[in-house]
Amino acid sequence: MKAYQPLNCDLHDYLEIACMHHYELHIELLRGPAFVARALTTRTAPSKEEFLVVENEGGKVELRLDQLLAITPLDSNASFGRIALAGA
């Protein structure tokens, strides 16, 4: 995997909101199939890589933020719609 590229702070705020409200998200990845999972928290590794921690029927998954293409909250009362994260 290539060197970590930090996410724009403005975009990071959307991830924090999703975690704060435990939104169910449709998650699109740069590589691999899209899937649905509930946002739990974000985490920063000692290496400074940042992760979105989500949970679905398969358990908890950590997704490196620079591998996310977009997130879309599926909750009807969500405060935002689809957010493109890649290339921003």
C-alpha positions in Angstrom: 0.0 0.0 0.0 1.2 3.5 -0.8 2.3 6.0 1.8 -0.6 7.5 3.8 -2.2 10.7 2.5 -4.0 12.6 5.2 -7.7 13.5 4.6 -8.7 17.2 4.3 -9.9 18.5 7.7 -13.2 19.6 6.3 -13.9 16.1 5.1 -12.8 14.6 8.4 -15.6 16.5 10.1 -18.2 14.5 8.2 -16.6 11.2 9.5 -16.8 12.6 13.0 -20.5 13.5 12.6 -21.2 10.0 11.2 -19.5 8.4 14.2 -21.1 10.7 16.7 -24.6 9.7 15.4 -23.6 6.1 14.6 -24.9 6.5 11.1 -25.3 3.5 8.9 -23.1 4.3 5.9 -22.9 3.1 2.3 -19.1 3.0 2.0 -17.3 3.1 -1.4 -13.7 2.1 -1.5 -11.0 3.0 -4.0 -10.4 -0.7 -4.5 -12.9 -3.3 -3.7 -16.7 -3.6 -3.5 -18.9 -1.0 -1.7 -20.6 -2.2 1.5 -22.8 -1.0 4.3 -21.6 -0.6 7.9 -22.3 1.5 11.0 -19.8 4.2 11.9 -18.3 3.8 15.3 -15.2 6.0 15.7 -12.0 7.2 14.1 -8.6 6.2 15.2 -5.1 7.5 14.6 -2.2 4.9 14.6 1.2 5.7 16.0 2.4 6.0 12.4 -0.1 8.9 12.0 -2.4 6.9 9.6 -6.0 7.6 10.3 -8.8 5.0 10.2 -12.6 4.9 10.3 -13.8 2.1 12.5 -17.1 0.6 11.4 -19.2 -2.5 12.2 -21.4 -4.7 10.2 -22.6 -8.3 10.4 -19.0 -9.5 9.9 -17.7 -7.5 12.9 -15.6 -4.4 13.3 -13.4 -3.2 10.4 -10.8 -0.5 10.3 -10.7 1.4 7.0 -7.7 3.6 6.2 -9.1 7.0 5.4 -7.1 7.5 2.2 -8.7 4.3 0.9 -12.2 5.6 1.0 -13.8 6.9 -2.2 -17.1 8.2 -0.6 -19.5 7.7 2.2 -23.3 8.1 2.1 -25.4 8.0 5.3 -28.5 5.8 5.0 -30.2 7.3 8.0 -33.2 9.4 6.9 -32.4 12.1 9.4 -28.7 12.4 8.4 -27.3 15.9 8.4 -25.4 15.3 5.1 -25.6 13.3 1.9 -22.9 11.6 -0.2 -19.5 12.9 0.6 -16.7 12.2 -1.9 -13.4 11.7 0.0 -10.9 10.6 -2.6 -8.9 13.2 -4.5 -10.1 16.0 -2.2 
